[in-house]
Amino acid sequence: MESEFAGLSLDKEEEDILQAQGDPDLINNEESLSLVGCFLTASIIHYPAMKSTLANLWHPVKGVQIRDLGEKRYLFKFFHVIDMERVIKGTPWTFNNHLLILHKLQGGKIH
């Protein structure tokens, strides 16, 4: 069987087509796979603990990147649409009894 595949090759045109194809759910589009979150509290949010707790709780298959935007606001960047949708559908979320409000980020704006 290896000898049958050894003679196969792609020309430049075929290679370009293969690279352009893909599962649209796996495309890493920062805007469409990002949420901005804000905690409704006057207390200080301990960022490392919150980051670890939510990542473990959500357990996204393709991962999540959490960045501190300041003023109790955070950017949650997902790497697969299913992970983000599961988080949205699972609301309300809390950390240390503080409610987390989430909004989709689209076109660089909060919706």
C-alpha positions as CSV (number, residue, x, y, z in Angstrom):
1,M,0.0,0.0,0.0
2,E,2.9,2.4,0.7
3,S,4.2,1.9,-2.8
4,E,0.8,3.0,-4.2
5,F,0.9,6.3,-2.2
6,A,4.6,6.9,-2.9
7,G,3.9,8.1,-6.4
8,L,1.2,10.6,-5.5
9,S,1.8,14.3,-5.6
10,L,-0.1,17.6,-5.7
11,D,0.6,20.3,-8.2
12,K,0.5,23.9,-7.1
13,E,-3.1,24.4,-8.1
14,E,-4.4,21.4,-6.1
15,E,-2.3,22.4,-3.1
16,D,-3.8,25.9,-3.0
17,I,-7.4,24.5,-3.1
18,L,-6.6,22.1,-0.2
19,Q,-5.2,24.8,2.0
20,A,-8.3,27.1,1.4
21,Q,-10.8,24.4,2.5
22,G,-11.6,23.8,6.1
23,D,-14.2,23.4,8.7
24,P,-15.7,26.9,9.3
25,D,-16.2,26.1,12.9
26,L,-12.5,25.7,13.4
27,I,-11.5,29.0,11.8
28,N,-9.8,31.2,14.4
29,N,-11.7,34.4,14.0
30,E,-10.8,36.5,17.1
31,E,-13.9,38.8,16.8
32,S,-16.5,36.1,16.4
33,L,-15.0,33.8,19.1
34,S,-14.5,36.4,21.7
35,L,-16.6,37.5,24.7
36,V,-16.1,40.5,26.9
37,G,-17.1,39.9,30.6
38,C,-17.6,42.1,33.5
39,F,-18.1,41.2,37.2
40,L,-20.9,43.0,39.0
41,T,-19.2,43.7,42.2
42,A,-17.4,46.4,44.2
43,S,-14.9,43.8,45.4
44,I,-11.5,43.1,43.9
45,I,-11.5,40.1,41.5
46,H,-8.3,38.0,42.0
47,Y,-7.4,37.5,38.3
48,P,-5.2,34.4,38.5
49,A,-7.8,32.5,40.7
50,M,-10.7,33.6,38.4
51,K,-8.8,32.6,35.3
52,S,-7.9,29.2,36.6
53,T,-11.4,28.6,38.1
54,L,-13.3,29.5,34.9
55,A,-11.0,27.6,32.6
56,N,-11.4,24.5,34.7
57,L,-15.1,25.0,35.0
58,W,-15.7,25.6,31.3
59,H,-13.1,23.0,30.2
60,P,-13.1,24.1,26.6
61,V,-12.0,21.4,24.2
62,K,-9.8,23.8,22.1
63,G,-8.9,26.1,25.0
64,V,-9.7,29.7,26.1
65,Q,-7.4,32.7,26.5
66,I,-8.5,35.1,29.3
67,R,-7.0,38.6,29.4
68,D,-7.5,41.3,32.0
69,L,-8.9,44.5,30.4
70,G,-9.0,46.4,33.7
71,E,-11.9,47.7,35.8
72,K,-13.2,44.1,36.3
73,R,-13.5,43.5,32.6
74,Y,-12.0,40.5,30.8
75,L,-11.6,39.3,27.3
76,F,-12.4,35.6,26.8
77,K,-11.1,34.3,23.5
78,F,-12.2,30.9,22.4
79,F,-10.7,28.7,19.7
80,H,-13.8,26.8,18.7
81,V,-17.4,28.0,18.3
82,I,-18.8,25.1,20.2
83,D,-16.8,26.0,23.3
84,M,-18.0,29.6,23.2
85,E,-21.6,28.6,22.6
86,R,-21.5,26.2,25.6
87,V,-20.3,29.0,27.8
88,I,-23.1,31.4,26.5
89,K,-25.8,28.8,27.0
90,G,-24.6,27.9,30.5
91,T,-25.1,31.4,31.9
92,P,-25.4,32.8,34.5
93,W,-21.8,32.3,35.6
94,T,-20.3,33.5,38.9
95,F,-16.9,33.7,40.6
96,N,-16.8,34.0,44.4
97,N,-20.6,34.8,44.3
98,H,-20.0,37.7,41.9
99,L,-22.1,37.6,38.7
100,L,-20.3,37.6,35.4
101,I,-22.0,39.4,32.6
102,L,-20.9,38.3,29.1
103,H,-21.3,40.0,25.7
104,K,-20.2,38.9,22.2
105,L,-17.5,40.9,20.6
106,Q,-18.2,41.5,16.9
107,G,-16.5,44.0,14.6
108,G,-14.4,45.2,17.5
109,K,-17.5,46.3,19.3
110,I,-19.5,44.8,22.2
111,H,-23.0,43.5,21.2
